[in-house]
Amino acid sequence: MMEYDLARPLSPASLALPDEPITRLDRRGNWLYLAGPSGLFRRLLPPAALAHR
């Protein structure tokens, strides 16, 4: 399994998410799964957000 670090912080606005706390986060490949008070969201990480390590 390969691991990646975020090359830059991701904000709710950059992922088109509501401005609310994220209570759970899971990453599968290039997909982020985020949960908050208003529901579950799946977002594709932009290639520029990943730094191979």
DAKAUR-V712905 format. One record per backbone hydrogen bond with DSSP energy under -1.0 kcal/mol. CO is the residue of the C=O (numbers start at 1). NH is the residue of the N-H. Records with the same first field share a line. If there is no record, write none. Layout:
CO->NH ; NH
This chain:
3->53
5->51
11->15
12->17
13->16
18->20
24->35
26->33
28->31
30->45
31->28
32->43
33->26
34->41
35->23 ; 24
36->39
39->36
41->34
43->32
46->49
47->50
49->7
51->5
